[in-house]
């Protein structure tokens, strides 16, 4: 994917992370999540698009 300049979406990134955890490679899972998940995400709240900060192991 990196050779093509394509970034995976959130769902794909989380699936890749779960696959690393299932195979016992937790350090690679953390690296993938930090690299490809963004610090902010957008949600819809009361009909408006709102930017919220992700918390947890990503930051």
C-alpha distance matrix in Angstrom:
0.0 3.8 5.5 5.3 6.3 5.4 6.9 7.9 11.7 14.5 15.2 11.9 11.9 15.5 15.1 12.8 15.5 18.3 17.0 17.2 20.6 21.8 21.1 22.9 20.2 21.0 20.0 16.3 16.6 18.2 15.6 12.7 15.1 16.3 13.1 11.5 14.8 17.0 20.6 22.0 21.8 23.8 26.3 29.1 32.5 35.8 34.3 32.5 29.0 29.2 26.8 27.0 25.9 24.0 26.2 25.9 23.7 21.0 23.4
3.8 0.0 3.8 5.3 4.9 6.0 7.3 9.6 13.3 15.8 17.3 14.3 13.4 17.1 17.3 14.7 16.7 19.9 18.9 18.3 21.7 23.4 22.4 23.7 20.6 21.1 19.5 16.1 16.8 17.7 14.7 12.4 14.9 15.2 11.6 11.0 14.6 16.3 19.7 21.5 21.8 24.2 27.0 30.1 33.3 36.7 35.2 33.1 29.5 29.3 26.6 26.8 25.3 23.8 25.8 25.5 23.2 20.3 22.2
5.5 3.8 0.0 3.8 5.6 7.8 10.4 12.7 16.3 19.2 20.4 17.2 16.8 20.5 20.3 17.7 20.0 23.0 21.6 21.1 24.7 26.1 24.8 26.3 23.3 24.2 22.6 19.1 20.2 21.3 18.1 16.0 18.7 19.0 15.3 14.7 18.3 19.9 23.2 24.9 25.2 27.3 30.2 33.0 36.4 39.7 38.0 35.9 32.3 32.4 29.8 30.3 28.9 27.4 29.5 29.3 27.0 24.1 25.9
5.3 5.3 3.8 0.0 3.8 5.5 9.0 11.4 14.7 18.0 19.2 16.3 16.5 20.2 20.1 18.1 20.6 23.5 22.4 22.4 25.9 27.2 26.3 28.0 25.2 25.9 24.6 21.1 21.5 22.6 19.8 17.2 19.3 19.8 16.3 14.8 18.1 19.4 22.9 24.0 23.9 25.6 28.3 30.9 34.4 37.5 35.5 33.6 30.1 30.5 28.3 29.1 28.2 27.0 29.5 29.6 27.7 24.6 26.5
6.3 4.9 5.6 3.8 0.0 3.8 6.7 10.0 13.0 16.1 18.0 15.6 15.2 19.0 19.6 17.7 19.7 22.9 22.3 22.2 25.4 27.1 26.6 27.9 24.8 25.0 23.5 20.2 20.4 21.0 18.1 15.6 17.3 17.3 13.7 12.3 15.4 16.2 19.6 20.7 20.9 22.6 25.6 28.3 31.7 34.9 33.0 30.8 27.2 27.5 25.0 25.9 25.0 24.0 26.6 27.0 25.2 21.9 23.5
5.4 6.0 7.8 5.5 3.8 0.0 3.8 6.5 9.5 12.8 14.4 12.1 12.3 16.0 16.5 15.1 17.4 20.3 19.9 20.3 23.3 24.8 24.7 26.3 23.5 23.6 22.6 19.2 18.7 19.6 17.2 14.2 15.4 16.2 12.9 10.6 13.3 14.4 18.1 18.9 18.5 20.1 22.8 25.4 28.9 32.0 30.2 28.3 24.7 25.2 23.0 23.8 23.1 21.9 24.7 25.1 23.6 20.4 22.3
6.9 7.3 10.4 9.0 6.7 3.8 0.0 3.8 6.5 9.5 11.6 9.7 9.1 12.8 14.0 12.8 14.5 17.6 17.8 18.0 20.7 22.6 22.8 24.0 21.3 20.9 20.0 16.8 15.9 16.5 14.4 11.3 12.0 12.8 9.8 7.0 9.5 10.9 14.6 15.5 15.1 17.1 19.8 22.8 26.1 29.4 27.9 25.9 22.3 22.3 20.0 20.4 19.6 18.2 20.9 21.3 19.9 16.7 18.7
7.9 9.6 12.7 11.4 10.0 6.5 3.8 0.0 3.8 6.7 8.0 5.9 6.1 9.7 10.5 9.8 11.9 14.5 14.9 15.7 18.2 19.7 20.4 21.9 19.6 19.1 18.9 15.8 14.2 15.3 14.1 10.4 10.8 12.7 10.5 7.1 8.8 11.1 14.8 15.5 14.5 16.4 18.5 21.4 24.8 28.1 26.8 25.2 21.8 21.9 19.8 19.9 19.2 17.3 19.9 20.1 18.8 16.0 18.6
11.7 13.3 16.3 14.7 13.0 9.5 6.5 3.8 0.0 3.8 5.7 5.5 6.2 8.8 10.2 10.9 12.4 14.5 15.7 16.9 18.7 20.3 21.6 23.0 21.0 20.0 20.2 17.5 15.2 16.0 15.5 11.9 11.0 13.1 11.8 8.1 8.0 9.9 13.5 13.4 11.6 13.2 15.0 17.8 21.1 24.5 23.2 21.8 18.4 18.6 16.9 17.0 16.9 15.1 18.0 18.5 17.9 15.2 17.8
14.5 15.8 19.2 18.0 16.1 12.8 9.5 6.7 3.8 0.0 3.8 5.6 5.1 6.2 8.7 10.0 10.5 12.4 14.4 15.5 16.6 18.4 20.2 21.2 19.5 18.0 18.5 16.3 13.5 14.0 14.3 11.0 9.1 11.6 11.4 7.9 6.4 8.7 11.7 11.6 9.8 11.8 13.2 16.3 19.3 22.8 22.1 20.8 17.5 17.2 15.4 14.8 14.4 12.2 14.8 15.2 14.9 12.5 15.3
15.2 17.3 20.4 19.2 18.0 14.4 11.6 8.0 5.7 3.8 0.0 3.8 5.5 5.3 6.3 8.7 9.9 10.7 12.5 14.5 15.5 16.6 18.7 20.2 19.0 17.9 19.1 16.8 13.8 15.2 15.9 12.5 11.0 14.1 14.1 10.9 9.8 12.5 15.2 15.1 12.8 14.3 14.9 17.6 20.6 23.9 23.2 22.4 19.6 19.6 18.3 17.5 17.4 14.9 17.1 17.0 16.6 15.0 18.1
11.9 14.3 17.2 16.3 15.6 12.1 9.7 5.9 5.5 5.6 3.8 0.0 3.8 5.5 5.1 6.2 8.6 9.9 10.6 12.6 14.4 15.4 16.8 18.6 17.2 16.8 17.7 14.9 12.4 14.4 14.5 10.7 10.5 13.7 13.0 9.9 10.2 13.3 16.5 17.0 15.3 17.2 18.2 21.0 24.1 27.4 26.5 25.6 22.5 22.6 20.9 20.3 19.7 17.2 19.2 18.7 17.6 15.8 19.1
11.9 13.4 16.8 16.5 15.2 12.3 9.1 6.1 6.2 5.1 5.5 3.8 0.0 3.8 5.4 5.2 6.2 8.7 10.0 10.8 12.6 14.4 15.6 16.8 14.8 14.0 14.5 11.8 9.3 10.8 10.8 7.2 6.7 10.0 9.5 6.8 7.3 10.8 13.8 15.0 14.1 16.6 18.1 21.3 24.2 27.7 27.2 25.9 22.6 22.0 19.8 18.8 17.6 14.8 16.5 15.8 14.2 12.3 15.7
15.5 17.1 20.5 20.2 19.0 16.0 12.8 9.7 8.8 6.2 5.3 5.5 3.8 0.0 3.8 5.4 5.0 6.2 8.6 9.9 10.6 12.3 14.4 15.3 14.0 12.7 14.1 12.2 8.8 10.4 11.7 8.8 7.3 11.0 11.8 9.6 8.8 12.2 14.5 15.5 14.3 16.8 17.7 20.8 23.3 26.8 26.7 25.7 22.7 21.9 20.0 18.4 17.2 14.0 15.1 14.0 12.8 11.8 15.4
15.1 17.3 20.3 20.1 19.6 16.5 14.0 10.5 10.2 8.7 6.3 5.1 5.4 3.8 0.0 3.8 5.3 5.1 6.2 8.8 9.9 10.5 12.5 14.4 13.6 13.2 15.1 12.8 9.8 12.5 13.6 10.5 10.2 14.0 14.3 12.1 12.1 15.7 18.2 19.2 17.7 19.9 20.5 23.3 25.9 29.3 29.0 28.3 25.5 25.0 23.4 22.0 21.0 17.8 18.9 17.5 16.1 15.4 19.1
12.8 14.7 17.7 18.1 17.7 15.1 12.8 9.8 10.9 10.0 8.7 6.2 5.2 5.4 3.8 0.0 3.8 5.5 5.1 6.4 8.8 9.9 10.8 12.6 11.1 11.3 12.6 9.7 7.5 10.6 11.0 7.9 8.9 12.4 12.2 10.7 11.8 15.5 18.2 19.8 19.0 21.5 22.7 25.8 28.5 32.0 31.6 30.6 27.4 26.8 24.7 23.3 21.9 18.7 19.6 18.0 15.9 14.9 18.6
15.5 16.7 20.0 20.6 19.7 17.4 14.5 11.9 12.4 10.5 9.9 8.6 6.2 5.0 5.3 3.8 0.0 3.8 5.4 5.2 6.4 8.7 10.0 10.7 9.1 8.2 9.8 7.7 4.5 7.4 8.9 6.7 6.8 10.4 11.3 10.6 10.9 14.6 16.6 18.6 18.2 21.1 22.2 25.5 27.8 31.4 31.5 30.3 27.2 26.1 23.8 21.9 20.1 16.6 16.9 14.8 12.5 12.1 15.9
18.3 19.9 23.0 23.5 22.9 20.3 17.6 14.5 14.5 12.4 10.7 9.9 8.7 6.2 5.1 5.5 3.8 0.0 3.8 5.4 5.0 6.1 8.7 9.8 9.7 9.1 11.8 10.4 7.3 10.2 12.4 10.5 10.3 13.9 15.1 14.1 14.0 17.6 19.4 21.0 20.1 22.7 23.2 26.2 28.4 31.8 32.0 31.3 28.5 27.5 25.6 23.5 22.0 18.4 18.4 16.1 14.2 14.6 18.4
17.0 18.9 21.6 22.4 22.3 19.9 17.8 14.9 15.7 14.4 12.5 10.6 10.0 8.6 6.2 5.1 5.4 3.8 0.0 3.8 5.4 5.1 6.3 8.7 8.7 9.6 12.1 10.1 8.2 11.8 13.1 11.2 12.2 15.6 16.1 15.3 16.0 19.8 22.0 23.7 22.9 25.5 26.2 29.2 31.6 35.0 34.9 34.2 31.3 30.5 28.5 26.7 25.1 21.6 21.8 19.5 17.2 17.4 21.1
17.2 18.3 21.1 22.4 22.2 20.3 18.0 15.7 16.9 15.5 14.5 12.6 10.8 9.9 8.8 6.4 5.2 5.4 3.8 0.0 3.8 5.5 5.2 6.2 5.1 6.3 8.5 6.6 5.5 9.2 10.4 9.4 10.9 13.8 14.5 14.6 15.6 19.3 21.2 23.5 23.3 26.2 27.3 30.6 32.8 36.4 36.5 35.4 32.4 31.2 28.9 26.9 24.8 21.2 21.0 18.5 15.6 15.9 19.4
20.6 21.7 24.7 25.9 25.4 23.3 20.7 18.2 18.7 16.6 15.5 14.4 12.6 10.6 9.9 8.8 6.4 5.0 5.4 3.8 0.0 3.8 5.4 5.0 5.5 5.2 8.7 8.4 6.5 9.4 11.8 11.4 11.8 14.7 16.3 16.4 16.7 20.2 21.5 23.7 23.5 26.5 27.2 30.4 32.3 35.8 36.3 35.4 32.5 31.1 28.9 26.5 24.4 20.7 19.9 17.0 14.3 15.5 19.0
21.8 23.4 26.1 27.2 27.1 24.8 22.6 19.7 20.3 18.4 16.6 15.4 14.4 12.3 10.5 9.9 8.7 6.1 5.1 5.5 3.8 0.0 3.8 5.5 7.6 8.6 12.1 11.5 9.9 13.1 15.3 14.4 15.1 18.2 19.4 19.2 19.5 23.2 24.8 26.7 26.1 28.7 29.2 32.2 34.1 37.5 37.9 37.3 34.6 33.5 31.5 29.2 27.4 23.7 23.1 20.2 17.9 19.1 22.6
21.1 22.4 24.8 26.3 26.6 24.7 22.8 20.4 21.6 20.2 18.7 16.8 15.6 14.4 12.5 10.8 10.0 8.7 6.3 5.2 5.4 3.8 0.0 3.8 5.8 8.4 11.2 10.3 10.1 13.5 14.9 14.4 15.9 18.7 19.5 19.7 20.7 24.4 26.1 28.4 28.1 31.0 31.7 34.9 37.0 40.5 40.7 39.9 37.0 35.9 33.6 31.5 29.4 25.8 25.2 22.3 19.5 20.4 23.8
22.9 23.7 26.3 28.0 27.9 26.3 24.0 21.9 23.0 21.2 20.2 18.6 16.8 15.3 14.4 12.6 10.7 9.8 8.7 6.2 5.0 5.5 3.8 0.0 3.8 5.9 8.9 9.3 9.4 12.0 13.8 14.2 15.5 17.8 19.1 20.0 20.7 24.2 25.5 28.0 28.1 31.2 32.1 35.4 37.2 40.8 41.3 40.3 37.4 35.9 33.5 31.0 28.6 25.0 23.9 20.6 17.7 19.1 22.2
20.2 20.6 23.3 25.2 24.8 23.5 21.3 19.6 21.0 19.5 19.0 17.2 14.8 14.0 13.6 11.1 9.1 9.7 8.7 5.1 5.5 7.6 5.8 3.8 0.0 3.8 5.6 5.6 6.6 9.1 10.3 11.1 12.8 14.8 15.8 17.0 18.2 21.5 22.9 25.7 26.1 29.4 30.7 34.1 36.1 39.8 40.1 38.8 35.7 34.2 31.5 29.2 26.6 23.1 22.2 19.1 15.8 16.7 19.7
21.0 21.1 24.2 25.9 25.0 23.6 20.9 19.1 20.0 18.0 17.9 16.8 14.0 12.7 13.2 11.3 8.2 9.1 9.6 6.3 5.2 8.6 8.4 5.9 3.8 0.0 3.8 5.4 5.0 6.3 8.7 10.0 10.7 12.4 14.3 15.6 16.1 19.2 20.1 23.0 23.6 27.0 28.2 31.7 33.4 37.1 37.7 36.3 33.3 31.4 28.7 26.2 23.5 19.9 18.7 15.5 12.2 13.5 16.5
20.0 19.5 22.6 24.6 23.5 22.6 20.0 18.9 20.2 18.5 19.1 17.7 14.5 14.1 15.1 12.6 9.8 11.8 12.1 8.5 8.7 12.1 11.2 8.9 5.6 3.8 0.0 3.8 5.4 5.2 6.3 8.8 10.1 10.8 12.3 14.5 15.4 18.3 19.1 22.3 23.5 27.0 28.7 32.4 34.2 37.9 38.4 36.7 33.4 31.5 28.4 26.0 23.0 19.7 18.6 15.7 12.0 12.7 15.2
16.3 16.1 19.1 21.1 20.2 19.2 16.8 15.8 17.5 16.3 16.8 14.9 11.8 12.2 12.8 9.7 7.7 10.4 10.1 6.6 8.4 11.5 10.3 9.3 5.6 5.4 3.8 0.0 3.8 5.4 5.0 6.2 8.6 9.9 10.5 12.2 13.8 17.0 18.5 21.5 22.4 25.8 27.7 31.3 33.4 37.2 37.3 35.6 32.2 30.6 27.7 25.7 23.0 19.7 19.3 16.8 13.3 13.0 15.9
16.6 16.8 20.2 21.5 20.4 18.7 15.9 14.2 15.2 13.5 13.8 12.4 9.3 8.8 9.8 7.5 4.5 7.3 8.2 5.5 6.5 9.9 10.1 9.4 6.6 5.0 5.4 3.8 0.0 3.8 5.5 5.2 6.3 8.6 10.0 10.8 11.6 15.0 16.4 19.2 19.6 23.0 24.5 28.0 30.1 33.9 34.1 32.5 29.3 27.8 25.0 22.9 20.4 16.9 16.6 14.1 10.9 10.8 14.2
18.2 17.7 21.3 22.6 21.0 19.6 16.5 15.3 16.0 14.0 15.2 14.4 10.8 10.4 12.5 10.6 7.4 10.2 11.8 9.2 9.4 13.1 13.5 12.0 9.1 6.3 5.2 5.4 3.8 0.0 3.8 5.5 5.2 6.1 8.5 10.2 10.5 13.3 14.0 17.2 18.2 21.8 23.6 27.3 29.1 32.9 33.3 31.5 28.2 26.3 23.2 20.9 18.0 14.7 14.0 11.4 7.9 7.8 10.8
15.6 14.7 18.1 19.8 18.1 17.2 14.4 14.1 15.5 14.3 15.9 14.5 10.8 11.7 13.6 11.0 8.9 12.4 13.1 10.4 11.8 15.3 14.9 13.8 10.3 8.7 6.3 5.0 5.5 3.8 0.0 3.8 5.5 5.3 6.1 8.6 10.1 12.7 14.0 17.3 18.7 22.3 24.6 28.3 30.4 34.2 34.3 32.2 28.7 26.9 23.7 21.8 18.9 16.0 15.9 14.0 10.5 9.3 11.7
12.7 12.4 16.0 17.2 15.6 14.2 11.3 10.4 11.9 11.0 12.5 10.7 7.2 8.8 10.5 7.9 6.7 10.5 11.2 9.4 11.4 14.4 14.4 14.2 11.1 10.0 8.8 6.2 5.2 5.5 3.8 0.0 3.8 5.5 5.2 6.0 8.0 11.2 13.4 16.2 16.9 20.3 22.4 26.1 28.5 32.2 32.0 30.1 26.6 25.3 22.3 20.8 18.4 15.4 16.1 14.6 11.7 9.8 12.8
15.1 14.9 18.7 19.3 17.3 15.4 12.0 10.8 11.0 9.1 11.0 10.5 6.7 7.3 10.2 8.9 6.8 10.3 12.2 10.9 11.8 15.1 15.9 15.5 12.8 10.7 10.1 8.6 6.3 5.2 5.5 3.8 0.0 3.8 5.5 5.5 5.4 8.7 10.4 13.1 13.8 17.2 19.2 22.9 25.1 28.9 28.9 27.1 23.7 22.0 19.1 17.3 14.8 11.8 12.4 11.1 8.7 6.6 9.9
16.3 15.2 19.0 19.8 17.3 16.2 12.8 12.7 13.1 11.6 14.1 13.7 10.0 11.0 14.0 12.4 10.4 13.9 15.6 13.8 14.7 18.2 18.7 17.8 14.8 12.4 10.8 9.9 8.6 6.1 5.3 5.5 3.8 0.0 3.8 5.9 5.9 7.8 8.8 12.2 13.8 17.5 20.0 23.8 25.8 29.6 29.7 27.4 23.9 21.9 18.6 16.8 13.9 11.3 11.8 10.8 8.3 5.4 7.6
13.1 11.6 15.3 16.3 13.7 12.9 9.8 10.5 11.8 11.4 14.1 13.0 9.5 11.8 14.3 12.2 11.3 15.1 16.1 14.5 16.3 19.4 19.5 19.1 15.8 14.3 12.3 10.5 10.0 8.5 6.1 5.2 5.5 3.8 0.0 3.8 6.1 7.9 10.0 13.1 14.6 18.1 20.9 24.6 27.0 30.7 30.4 28.0 24.3 22.8 19.5 18.4 15.8 13.7 14.9 14.4 12.0 8.9 10.7
11.5 11.0 14.7 14.8 12.3 10.6 7.0 7.1 8.1 7.9 10.9 9.9 6.8 9.6 12.1 10.7 10.6 14.1 15.3 14.6 16.4 19.2 19.7 20.0 17.0 15.6 14.5 12.2 10.8 10.2 8.6 6.0 5.5 5.9 3.8 0.0 3.8 6.4 9.6 11.7 12.4 15.5 18.2 21.8 24.5 28.2 27.6 25.4 21.7 20.6 17.6 16.9 15.0 12.9 14.9 14.8 13.1 9.8 12.1
14.8 14.6 18.3 18.1 15.4 13.3 9.5 8.8 8.0 6.4 9.8 10.2 7.3 8.8 12.1 11.8 10.9 14.0 16.0 15.6 16.7 19.5 20.7 20.7 18.2 16.1 15.4 13.8 11.6 10.5 10.1 8.0 5.4 5.9 6.1 3.8 0.0 3.8 6.7 8.6 9.0 12.4 15.0 18.6 21.1 24.8 24.5 22.4 18.8 17.4 14.4 13.3 11.5 9.3 11.5 11.9 10.9 7.6 9.9
17.0 16.3 19.9 19.4 16.2 14.4 10.9 11.1 9.9 8.7 12.5 13.3 10.8 12.2 15.7 15.5 14.6 17.6 19.8 19.3 20.2 23.2 24.4 24.2 21.5 19.2 18.3 17.0 15.0 13.3 12.7 11.2 8.7 7.8 7.9 6.4 3.8 0.0 3.8 5.4 6.9 10.4 13.5 17.2 19.5 23.1 22.8 20.2 16.6 14.9 11.6 10.9 9.0 8.0 10.8 12.3 12.1 8.4 9.3
20.6 19.7 23.2 22.9 19.6 18.1 14.6 14.8 13.5 11.7 15.2 16.5 13.8 14.5 18.2 18.2 16.6 19.4 22.0 21.2 21.5 24.8 26.1 25.5 22.9 20.1 19.1 18.5 16.4 14.0 14.0 13.4 10.4 8.8 10.0 9.6 6.7 3.8 0.0 3.8 7.0 10.5 13.5 17.1 18.7 22.4 22.6 19.8 16.4 13.9 10.3 8.8 6.1 5.6 8.2 10.3 10.8 7.4 6.8
22.0 21.5 24.9 24.0 20.7 18.9 15.5 15.5 13.4 11.6 15.1 17.0 15.0 15.5 19.2 19.8 18.6 21.0 23.7 23.5 23.7 26.7 28.4 28.0 25.7 23.0 22.3 21.5 19.2 17.2 17.3 16.2 13.1 12.2 13.1 11.7 8.6 5.4 3.8 0.0 3.8 6.9 10.0 13.5 15.2 18.8 18.8 16.0 12.5 10.1 6.5 5.7 4.5 5.6 9.1 12.1 13.4 10.5 10.1
21.8 21.8 25.2 23.9 20.9 18.5 15.1 14.5 11.6 9.8 12.8 15.3 14.1 14.3 17.7 19.0 18.2 20.1 22.9 23.3 23.5 26.1 28.1 28.1 26.1 23.6 23.5 22.4 19.6 18.2 18.7 16.9 13.8 13.8 14.6 12.4 9.0 6.9 7.0 3.8 0.0 3.8 6.7 10.4 12.5 16.2 16.0 13.6 10.1 8.4 5.8 5.5 6.4 6.8 10.6 13.3 14.9 12.2 12.8
23.8 24.2 27.3 25.6 22.6 20.1 17.1 16.4 13.2 11.8 14.3 17.2 16.6 16.8 19.9 21.5 21.1 22.7 25.5 26.2 26.5 28.7 31.0 31.2 29.4 27.0 27.0 25.8 23.0 21.8 22.3 20.3 17.2 17.5 18.1 15.5 12.4 10.4 10.5 6.9 3.8 0.0 3.8 7.0 9.5 13.0 12.4 9.9 6.4 5.5 4.5 6.1 8.7 9.9 13.5 16.4 18.4 15.9 16.4
26.3 27.0 30.2 28.3 25.6 22.8 19.8 18.5 15.0 13.2 14.9 18.2 18.1 17.7 20.5 22.7 22.2 23.2 26.2 27.3 27.2 29.2 31.7 32.1 30.7 28.2 28.7 27.7 24.5 23.6 24.6 22.4 19.2 20.0 20.9 18.2 15.0 13.5 13.5 10.0 6.7 3.8 0.0 3.8 6.3 9.9 9.7 8.2 5.7 5.4 6.5 7.4 10.5 11.4 14.5 17.3 19.7 17.8 18.5
29.1 30.1 33.0 30.9 28.3 25.4 22.8 21.4 17.8 16.3 17.6 21.0 21.3 20.8 23.3 25.8 25.5 26.2 29.2 30.6 30.4 32.2 34.9 35.4 34.1 31.7 32.4 31.3 28.0 27.3 28.3 26.1 22.9 23.8 24.6 21.8 18.6 17.2 17.1 13.5 10.4 7.0 3.8 0.0 3.8 6.7 6.0 5.4 4.6 6.0 8.8 10.2 13.7 14.9 17.9 20.7 23.3 21.6 22.1
32.5 33.3 36.4 34.4 31.7 28.9 26.1 24.8 21.1 19.3 20.6 24.1 24.2 23.3 25.9 28.5 27.8 28.4 31.6 32.8 32.3 34.1 37.0 37.2 36.1 33.4 34.2 33.4 30.1 29.1 30.4 28.5 25.1 25.8 27.0 24.5 21.1 19.5 18.7 15.2 12.5 9.5 6.3 3.8 0.0 3.8 5.4 5.3 6.4 6.5 9.8 10.7 14.3 15.8 18.3 21.3 24.2 22.9 23.1
35.8 36.7 39.7 37.5 34.9 32.0 29.4 28.1 24.5 22.8 23.9 27.4 27.7 26.8 29.3 32.0 31.4 31.8 35.0 36.4 35.8 37.5 40.5 40.8 39.8 37.1 37.9 37.2 33.9 32.9 34.2 32.2 28.9 29.6 30.7 28.2 24.8 23.1 22.4 18.8 16.2 13.0 9.9 6.7 3.8 0.0 3.8 5.6 8.4 9.4 13.0 14.2 17.8 19.6 21.8 24.9 27.9 26.7 26.8
34.3 35.2 38.0 35.5 33.0 30.2 27.9 26.8 23.2 22.1 23.2 26.5 27.2 26.7 29.0 31.6 31.5 32.0 34.9 36.5 36.3 37.9 40.7 41.3 40.1 37.7 38.4 37.3 34.1 33.3 34.3 32.0 28.9 29.7 30.4 27.6 24.5 22.8 22.6 18.8 16.0 12.4 9.7 6.0 5.4 3.8 0.0 3.8 6.9 9.3 13.1 15.0 18.8 20.5 23.3 26.3 29.1 27.4 27.7
32.5 33.1 35.9 33.6 30.8 28.3 25.9 25.2 21.8 20.8 22.4 25.6 25.9 25.7 28.3 30.6 30.3 31.3 34.2 35.4 35.4 37.3 39.9 40.3 38.8 36.3 36.7 35.6 32.5 31.5 32.2 30.1 27.1 27.4 28.0 25.4 22.4 20.2 19.8 16.0 13.6 9.9 8.2 5.4 5.3 5.6 3.8 0.0 3.8 6.2 9.9 12.4 16.1 18.3 21.2 24.5 27.2 25.2 25.2
29.0 29.5 32.3 30.1 27.2 24.7 22.3 21.8 18.4 17.5 19.6 22.5 22.6 22.7 25.5 27.4 27.2 28.5 31.3 32.4 32.5 34.6 37.0 37.4 35.7 33.3 33.4 32.2 29.3 28.2 28.7 26.6 23.7 23.9 24.3 21.7 18.8 16.6 16.4 12.5 10.1 6.4 5.7 4.6 6.4 8.4 6.9 3.8 0.0 3.8 6.9 9.8 13.3 15.4 18.7 21.9 24.3 22.1 22.1
29.2 29.3 32.4 30.5 27.5 25.2 22.3 21.9 18.6 17.2 19.6 22.6 22.0 21.9 25.0 26.8 26.1 27.5 30.5 31.2 31.1 33.5 35.9 35.9 34.2 31.4 31.5 30.6 27.8 26.3 26.9 25.3 22.0 21.9 22.8 20.6 17.4 14.9 13.9 10.1 8.4 5.5 5.4 6.0 6.5 9.4 9.3 6.2 3.8 0.0 3.8 6.4 10.1 12.6 15.6 19.0 21.6 19.6 19.2
26.8 26.6 29.8 28.3 25.0 23.0 20.0 19.8 16.9 15.4 18.3 20.9 19.8 20.0 23.4 24.7 23.8 25.6 28.5 28.9 28.9 31.5 33.6 33.5 31.5 28.7 28.4 27.7 25.0 23.2 23.7 22.3 19.1 18.6 19.5 17.6 14.4 11.6 10.3 6.5 5.8 4.5 6.5 8.8 9.8 13.0 13.1 9.9 6.9 3.8 0.0 3.8 6.9 9.7 12.9 16.4 18.7 16.4 15.7
27.0 26.8 30.3 29.1 25.9 23.8 20.4 19.9 17.0 14.8 17.5 20.3 18.8 18.4 22.0 23.3 21.9 23.5 26.7 26.9 26.5 29.2 31.5 31.0 29.2 26.2 26.0 25.7 22.9 20.9 21.8 20.8 17.3 16.8 18.4 16.9 13.3 10.9 8.8 5.7 5.5 6.1 7.4 10.2 10.7 14.2 15.0 12.4 9.8 6.4 3.8 0.0 3.8 6.5 9.3 12.9 15.6 13.7 13.0
25.9 25.3 28.9 28.2 25.0 23.1 19.6 19.2 16.9 14.4 17.4 19.7 17.6 17.2 21.0 21.9 20.1 22.0 25.1 24.8 24.4 27.4 29.4 28.6 26.6 23.5 23.0 23.0 20.4 18.0 18.9 18.4 14.8 13.9 15.8 15.0 11.5 9.0 6.1 4.5 6.4 8.7 10.5 13.7 14.3 17.8 18.8 16.1 13.3 10.1 6.9 3.8 0.0 3.8 6.4 10.0 12.4 10.4 9.3
24.0 23.8 27.4 27.0 24.0 21.9 18.2 17.3 15.1 12.2 14.9 17.2 14.8 14.0 17.8 18.7 16.6 18.4 21.6 21.2 20.7 23.7 25.8 25.0 23.1 19.9 19.7 19.7 16.9 14.7 16.0 15.4 11.8 11.3 13.7 12.9 9.3 8.0 5.6 5.6 6.8 9.9 11.4 14.9 15.8 19.6 20.5 18.3 15.4 12.6 9.7 6.5 3.8 0.0 3.8 6.8 9.1 7.4 7.4
26.2 25.8 29.5 29.5 26.6 24.7 20.9 19.9 18.0 14.8 17.1 19.2 16.5 15.1 18.9 19.6 16.9 18.4 21.8 21.0 19.9 23.1 25.2 23.9 22.2 18.7 18.6 19.3 16.6 14.0 15.9 16.1 12.4 11.8 14.9 14.9 11.5 10.8 8.2 9.1 10.6 13.5 14.5 17.9 18.3 21.8 23.3 21.2 18.7 15.6 12.9 9.3 6.4 3.8 0.0 3.7 6.9 6.7 6.3
25.9 25.5 29.3 29.6 27.0 25.1 21.3 20.1 18.5 15.2 17.0 18.7 15.8 14.0 17.5 18.0 14.8 16.1 19.5 18.5 17.0 20.2 22.3 20.6 19.1 15.5 15.7 16.8 14.1 11.4 14.0 14.6 11.1 10.8 14.4 14.8 11.9 12.3 10.3 12.1 13.3 16.4 17.3 20.7 21.3 24.9 26.3 24.5 21.9 19.0 16.4 12.9 10.0 6.8 3.7 0.0 3.8 5.6 6.3
23.7 23.2 27.0 27.7 25.2 23.6 19.9 18.8 17.9 14.9 16.6 17.6 14.2 12.8 16.1 15.9 12.5 14.2 17.2 15.6 14.3 17.9 19.5 17.7 15.8 12.2 12.0 13.3 10.9 7.9 10.5 11.7 8.7 8.3 12.0 13.1 10.9 12.1 10.8 13.4 14.9 18.4 19.7 23.3 24.2 27.9 29.1 27.2 24.3 21.6 18.7 15.6 12.4 9.1 6.9 3.8 0.0 3.8 5.7
21.0 20.3 24.1 24.6 21.9 20.4 16.7 16.0 15.2 12.5 15.0 15.8 12.3 11.8 15.4 14.9 12.1 14.6 17.4 15.9 15.5 19.1 20.4 19.1 16.7 13.5 12.7 13.0 10.8 7.8 9.3 9.8 6.6 5.4 8.9 9.8 7.6 8.4 7.4 10.5 12.2 15.9 17.8 21.6 22.9 26.7 27.4 25.2 22.1 19.6 16.4 13.7 10.4 7.4 6.7 5.6 3.8 0.0 3.8
23.4 22.2 25.9 26.5 23.5 22.3 18.7 18.6 17.8 15.3 18.1 19.1 15.7 15.4 19.1 18.6 15.9 18.4 21.1 19.4 19.0 22.6 23.8 22.2 19.7 16.5 15.2 15.9 14.2 10.8 11.7 12.8 9.9 7.6 10.7 12.1 9.9 9.3 6.8 10.1 12.8 16.4 18.5 22.1 23.1 26.8 27.7 25.2 22.1 19.2 15.7 13.0 9.3 7.4 6.3 6.3 5.7 3.8 0.0
